[in-house]
Amino acid sequence: MTGDLVVALHNMDLEKERDFMRQQLQESARQMRTLLANLPGMAYRC
């Protein structure tokens, strides 16, 4: 029974880490889209 609890807690930690990494990936993708959307204007100004 103790082993099951340890596994459950470990799985919860992994899920939290996955959620955090998913959020980081989504933010990175949003930043990349913004950069690419603004690239023509930035190149024109240079």
PDB file of N, CA, C and O in Angstrom:
ATOM      1  N   MET A   1       0.816  -1.192   0.000  1.00  0.00           N
ATOM      2  CA  MET A   1       0.000   0.000   0.000  1.00  0.00           C
ATOM      3  C   MET A   1       0.862   1.259   0.000  1.00  0.00           C
ATOM      4  O   MET A   1       0.542   2.218  -0.703  1.00  0.00           O
ATOM      5  N   THR A   2       1.930   1.278   0.759  1.00  0.00           N
ATOM      6  CA  THR A   2       2.820   2.430   0.791  1.00  0.00           C
ATOM      7  C   THR A   2       3.439   2.663  -0.585  1.00  0.00           C
ATOM      8  O   THR A   2       3.619   3.803  -1.013  1.00  0.00           O
ATOM      9  N   GLY A   3       3.758   1.582  -1.260  1.00  0.00           N
ATOM     10  CA  GLY A   3       4.316   1.685  -2.614  1.00  0.00           C
ATOM     11  C   GLY A   3       3.337   2.347  -3.566  1.00  0.00           C
ATOM     12  O   GLY A   3       3.739   3.149  -4.409  1.00  0.00           O
ATOM     13  N   ASP A   4       2.057   2.023  -3.443  1.00  0.00           N
ATOM     14  CA  ASP A   4       1.038   2.641  -4.286  1.00  0.00           C
ATOM     15  C   ASP A   4       0.950   4.137  -4.042  1.00  0.00           C
ATOM     16  O   ASP A   4       0.774   4.913  -4.981  1.00  0.00           O
ATOM     17  N   LEU A   5       1.072   4.541  -2.797  1.00  0.00           N
ATOM     18  CA  LEU A   5       1.021   5.956  -2.446  1.00  0.00           C
ATOM     19  C   LEU A   5       2.222   6.695  -3.029  1.00  0.00           C
ATOM     20  O   LEU A   5       2.088   7.803  -3.548  1.00  0.00           O
ATOM     21  N   VAL A   6       3.377   6.081  -2.938  1.00  0.00           N
ATOM     22  CA  VAL A   6       4.595   6.688  -3.491  1.00  0.00           C
ATOM     23  C   VAL A   6       4.455   6.849  -4.997  1.00  0.00           C
ATOM     24  O   VAL A   6       4.806   7.893  -5.546  1.00  0.00           O
ATOM     25  N   VAL A   7       3.948   5.832  -5.662  1.00  0.00           N
ATOM     26  CA  VAL A   7       3.753   5.897  -7.117  1.00  0.00           C
ATOM     27  C   VAL A   7       2.738   6.982  -7.464  1.00  0.00           C
ATOM     28  O   VAL A   7       2.942   7.735  -8.417  1.00  0.00           O
ATOM     29  N   ALA A   8       1.665   7.069  -6.715  1.00  0.00           N
ATOM     30  CA  ALA A   8       0.646   8.085  -6.976  1.00  0.00           C
ATOM     31  C   ALA A   8       1.222   9.493  -6.800  1.00  0.00           C
ATOM     32  O   ALA A   8       0.965  10.373  -7.620  1.00  0.00           O
ATOM     33  N   LEU A   9       1.991   9.706  -5.746  1.00  0.00           N
ATOM     34  CA  LEU A   9       2.610  11.010  -5.528  1.00  0.00           C
ATOM     35  C   LEU A   9       3.615  11.344  -6.625  1.00  0.00           C
ATOM     36  O   LEU A   9       3.699  12.483  -7.084  1.00  0.00           O
ATOM     37  N   HIS A  10       4.368  10.338  -7.033  1.00  0.00           N
ATOM     38  CA  HIS A  10       5.328  10.538  -8.125  1.00  0.00           C
ATOM     39  C   HIS A  10       4.606  10.899  -9.422  1.00  0.00           C
ATOM     40  O   HIS A  10       5.048  11.782 -10.158  1.00  0.00           O
ATOM     41  N   ASN A  11       3.505  10.222  -9.698  1.00  0.00           N
ATOM     42  CA  ASN A  11       2.730  10.523 -10.898  1.00  0.00           C
ATOM     43  C   ASN A  11       2.156  11.938 -10.851  1.00  0.00           C
ATOM     44  O   ASN A  11       2.088  12.618 -11.874  1.00  0.00           O
ATOM     45  N   MET A  12       1.745  12.377  -9.670  1.00  0.00           N
ATOM     46  CA  MET A  12       1.237  13.740  -9.520  1.00  0.00           C
ATOM     47  C   MET A  12       2.342  14.759  -9.806  1.00  0.00           C
ATOM     48  O   MET A  12       2.101  15.774 -10.459  1.00  0.00           O
ATOM     49  N   ASP A  13       3.540  14.488  -9.319  1.00  0.00           N
ATOM     50  CA  ASP A  13       4.671  15.366  -9.583  1.00  0.00           C
ATOM     51  C   ASP A  13       4.991  15.418 -11.079  1.00  0.00           C
ATOM     52  O   ASP A  13       5.270  16.484 -11.628  1.00  0.00           O
ATOM     53  N   LEU A  14       4.946  14.267 -11.721  1.00  0.00           N
ATOM     54  CA  LEU A  14       5.211  14.218 -13.157  1.00  0.00           C
ATOM     55  C   LEU A  14       4.159  14.996 -13.934  1.00  0.00           C
ATOM     56  O   LEU A  14       4.485  15.682 -14.902  1.00  0.00           O
ATOM     57  N   GLU A  15       2.916  14.897 -13.523  1.00  0.00           N
ATOM     58  CA  GLU A  15       1.831  15.612 -14.200  1.00  0.00           C
ATOM     59  C   GLU A  15       2.004  17.120 -14.035  1.00  0.00           C
ATOM     60  O   GLU A  15       1.786  17.876 -14.982  1.00  0.00           O
ATOM     61  N   LYS A  16       2.392  17.557 -12.847  1.00  0.00           N
ATOM     62  CA  LYS A  16       2.652  18.985 -12.631  1.00  0.00           C
ATOM     63  C   LYS A  16       3.790  19.465 -13.516  1.00  0.00           C
ATOM     64  O   LYS A  16       3.724  20.547 -14.099  1.00  0.00           O
ATOM     65  N   GLU A  17       4.829  18.656 -13.612  1.00  0.00           N
ATOM     66  CA  GLU A  17       5.976  19.022 -14.439  1.00  0.00           C
ATOM     67  C   GLU A  17       5.574  19.078 -15.911  1.00  0.00           C
ATOM     68  O   GLU A  17       5.990  19.985 -16.632  1.00  0.00           O
ATOM     69  N   ARG A  18       4.770  18.117 -16.362  1.00  0.00           N
ATOM     70  CA  ARG A  18       4.280  18.123 -17.745  1.00  0.00           C
ATOM     71  C   ARG A  18       3.445  19.362 -18.032  1.00  0.00           C
ATOM     72  O   ARG A  18       3.585  19.978 -19.088  1.00  0.00           O
ATOM     73  N   ASP A  19       2.578  19.729 -17.095  1.00  0.00           N
ATOM     74  CA  ASP A  19       1.756  20.924 -17.268  1.00  0.00           C
ATOM     75  C   ASP A  19       2.626  22.168 -17.383  1.00  0.00           C
ATOM     76  O   ASP A  19       2.385  23.026 -18.233  1.00  0.00           O
ATOM     77  N   PHE A  20       3.639  22.264 -16.522  1.00  0.00           N
ATOM     78  CA  PHE A  20       4.546  23.411 -16.559  1.00  0.00           C
ATOM     79  C   PHE A  20       5.273  23.466 -17.902  1.00  0.00           C
ATOM     80  O   PHE A  20       5.360  24.525 -18.524  1.00  0.00           O
ATOM     81  N   MET A  21       5.791  22.329 -18.343  1.00  0.00           N
ATOM     82  CA  MET A  21       6.516  22.291 -19.621  1.00  0.00           C
ATOM     83  C   MET A  21       5.590  22.608 -20.794  1.00  0.00           C
ATOM     84  O   MET A  21       6.001  23.264 -21.751  1.00  0.00           O
ATOM     85  N   ARG A  22       4.343  22.142 -20.720  1.00  0.00           N
ATOM     86  CA  ARG A  22       3.361  22.439 -21.763  1.00  0.00           C
ATOM     87  C   ARG A  22       3.101  23.944 -21.828  1.00  0.00           C
ATOM     88  O   ARG A  22       3.013  24.515 -22.915  1.00  0.00           O
ATOM     89  N   GLN A  23       2.981  24.582 -20.670  1.00  0.00           N
ATOM     90  CA  GLN A  23       2.776  26.027 -20.629  1.00  0.00           C
ATOM     91  C   GLN A  23       3.981  26.768 -21.194  1.00  0.00           C
ATOM     92  O   GLN A  23       3.828  27.754 -21.913  1.00  0.00           O
ATOM     93  N   GLN A  24       5.168  26.294 -20.869  1.00  0.00           N
ATOM     94  CA  GLN A  24       6.381  26.925 -21.395  1.00  0.00           C
ATOM     95  C   GLN A  24       6.445  26.795 -22.909  1.00  0.00           C
ATOM     96  O   GLN A  24       6.820  27.742 -23.600  1.00  0.00           O
ATOM     97  N   LEU A  25       6.087  25.644 -23.419  1.00  0.00           N
ATOM     98  CA  LEU A  25       6.090  25.411 -24.861  1.00  0.00           C
ATOM     99  C   LEU A  25       5.064  26.297 -25.560  1.00  0.00           C
ATOM    100  O   LEU A  25       5.345  26.861 -26.617  1.00  0.00           O
ATOM    101  N   GLN A  26       3.883  26.420 -24.976  1.00  0.00           N
ATOM    102  CA  GLN A  26       2.861  27.280 -25.563  1.00  0.00           C
ATOM    103  C   GLN A  26       3.305  28.736 -25.571  1.00  0.00           C
ATOM    104  O   GLN A  26       3.061  29.446 -26.547  1.00  0.00           O
ATOM    105  N   GLU A  27       3.949  29.192 -24.510  1.00  0.00           N
ATOM    106  CA  GLU A  27       4.445  30.567 -24.445  1.00  0.00           C
ATOM    107  C   GLU A  27       5.544  30.787 -25.484  1.00  0.00           C
ATOM    108  O   GLU A  27       5.580  31.826 -26.143  1.00  0.00           O
ATOM    109  N   SER A  28       6.423  29.824 -25.625  1.00  0.00           N
ATOM    110  CA  SER A  28       7.486  29.916 -26.623  1.00  0.00           C
ATOM    111  C   SER A  28       6.904  29.980 -28.037  1.00  0.00           C
ATOM    112  O   SER A  28       7.371  30.760 -28.866  1.00  0.00           O
ATOM    113  N   ALA A  29       5.899  29.169 -28.307  1.00  0.00           N
ATOM    114  CA  ALA A  29       5.246  29.175 -29.614  1.00  0.00           C
ATOM    115  C   ALA A  29       4.546  30.507 -29.863  1.00  0.00           C
ATOM    116  O   ALA A  29       4.570  31.017 -30.984  1.00  0.00           O
ATOM    117  N   ARG A  30       3.918  31.081 -28.823  1.00  0.00           N
ATOM    118  CA  ARG A  30       3.266  32.379 -28.958  1.00  0.00           C
ATOM    119  C   ARG A  30       4.294  33.463 -29.282  1.00  0.00           C
ATOM    120  O   ARG A  30       4.056  34.314 -30.140  1.00  0.00           O
ATOM    121  N   GLN A  31       5.426  33.428 -28.600  1.00  0.00           N
ATOM    122  CA  GLN A  31       6.483  34.406 -28.859  1.00  0.00           C
ATOM    123  C   GLN A  31       7.026  34.266 -30.278  1.00  0.00           C
ATOM    124  O   GLN A  31       7.300  35.268 -30.939  1.00  0.00           O
ATOM    125  N   MET A  32       7.181  33.046 -30.742  1.00  0.00           N
ATOM    126  CA  MET A  32       7.684  32.807 -32.102  1.00  0.00           C
ATOM    127  C   MET A  32       6.692  33.319 -33.136  1.00  0.00           C
ATOM    128  O   MET A  32       7.089  33.932 -34.126  1.00  0.00           O
ATOM    129  N   ARG A  33       5.392  33.070 -32.910  1.00  0.00           N
ATOM    130  CA  ARG A  33       4.381  33.576 -33.848  1.00  0.00           C
ATOM    131  C   ARG A  33       4.402  35.105 -33.899  1.00  0.00           C
ATOM    132  O   ARG A  33       4.299  35.698 -34.972  1.00  0.00           O
ATOM    133  N   THR A  34       4.536  35.733 -32.734  1.00  0.00           N
ATOM    134  CA  THR A  34       4.587  37.196 -32.678  1.00  0.00           C
ATOM    135  C   THR A  34       5.808  37.718 -33.423  1.00  0.00           C
ATOM    136  O   THR A  34       5.709  38.671 -34.195  1.00  0.00           O
ATOM    137  N   LEU A  35       6.948  37.101 -33.195  1.00  0.00           N
ATOM    138  CA  LEU A  35       8.169  37.509 -33.882  1.00  0.00           C
ATOM    139  C   LEU A  35       8.021  37.379 -35.392  1.00  0.00           C
ATOM    140  O   LEU A  35       8.349  38.305 -36.134  1.00  0.00           O
ATOM    141  N   LEU A  36       7.530  36.241 -35.842  1.00  0.00           N
ATOM    142  CA  LEU A  36       7.387  36.020 -37.276  1.00  0.00           C
ATOM    143  C   LEU A  36       6.350  36.944 -37.891  1.00  0.00           C
ATOM    144  O   LEU A  36       6.506  37.367 -39.037  1.00  0.00           O
ATOM    145  N   ALA A  37       5.305  37.264 -37.158  1.00  0.00           N
ATOM    146  CA  ALA A  37       4.276  38.164 -37.672  1.00  0.00           C
ATOM    147  C   ALA A  37       4.824  39.585 -37.833  1.00  0.00           C
ATOM    148  O   ALA A  37       4.404  40.321 -38.725  1.00  0.00           O
ATOM    149  N   ASN A  38       5.765  39.961 -36.964  1.00  0.00           N
ATOM    150  CA  ASN A  38       6.319  41.312 -37.000  1.00  0.00           C
ATOM    151  C   ASN A  38       7.604  41.425 -37.807  1.00  0.00           C
ATOM    152  O   ASN A  38       8.119  42.528 -37.988  1.00  0.00           O
ATOM    153  N   LEU A  39       8.120  40.330 -38.284  1.00  0.00           N
ATOM    154  CA  LEU A  39       9.393  40.322 -38.993  1.00  0.00           C
ATOM    155  C   LEU A  39       9.396  41.206 -40.242  1.00  0.00           C
ATOM    156  O   LEU A  39      10.362  41.943 -40.442  1.00  0.00           O
ATOM    157  N   PRO A  40       8.373  41.171 -41.086  1.00  0.00           N
ATOM    158  CA  PRO A  40       8.413  42.037 -42.270  1.00  0.00           C
ATOM    159  C   PRO A  40       8.534  43.524 -41.914  1.00  0.00           C
ATOM    160  O   PRO A  40       9.303  44.248 -42.545  1.00  0.00           O
ATOM    161  N   GLY A  41       7.793  43.974 -40.925  1.00  0.00           N
ATOM    162  CA  GLY A  41       7.869  45.368 -40.518  1.00  0.00           C
ATOM    163  C   GLY A  41       9.227  45.710 -39.930  1.00  0.00           C
ATOM    164  O   GLY A  41       9.746  46.804 -40.153  1.00  0.00           O
ATOM    165  N   MET A  42       9.801  44.784 -39.184  1.00  0.00           N
ATOM    166  CA  MET A  42      11.114  45.015 -38.589  1.00  0.00           C
ATOM    167  C   MET A  42      12.171  45.103 -39.694  1.00  0.00           C
ATOM    168  O   MET A  42      13.057  45.954 -39.631  1.00  0.00           O
ATOM    169  N   ALA A  43      12.085  44.238 -40.696  1.00  0.00           N
ATOM    170  CA  ALA A  43      13.049  44.251 -41.804  1.00  0.00           C
ATOM    171  C   ALA A  43      12.885  45.539 -42.614  1.00  0.00           C
ATOM    172  O   ALA A  43      13.878  46.105 -43.072  1.00  0.00           O
ATOM    173  N   TYR A  44      11.667  46.004 -42.796  1.00  0.00           N
ATOM    174  CA  TYR A  44      11.422  47.225 -43.562  1.00  0.00           C
ATOM    175  C   TYR A  44      12.059  48.424 -42.871  1.00  0.00           C
ATOM    176  O   TYR A  44      12.646  49.287 -43.523  1.00  0.00           O
ATOM    177  N   ARG A  45      11.941  48.470 -41.550  1.00  0.00           N
ATOM    178  CA  ARG A  45      12.494  49.602 -40.795  1.00  0.00           C
ATOM    179  C   ARG A  45      14.017  49.625 -40.826  1.00  0.00           C
ATOM    180  O   ARG A  45      14.625  50.690 -40.714  1.00  0.00           O
ATOM    181  N   CYS A  46      14.625  48.476 -40.973  1.00  0.00           N
ATOM    182  CA  CYS A  46      16.091  48.426 -41.009  1.00  0.00           C
ATOM    183  C   CYS A  46      16.560  48.834 -42.389  1.00  0.00           C
ATOM    184  O   CYS A  46      17.763  48.865 -42.649  1.00  0.00           O
TER     185      CYS A  46
END
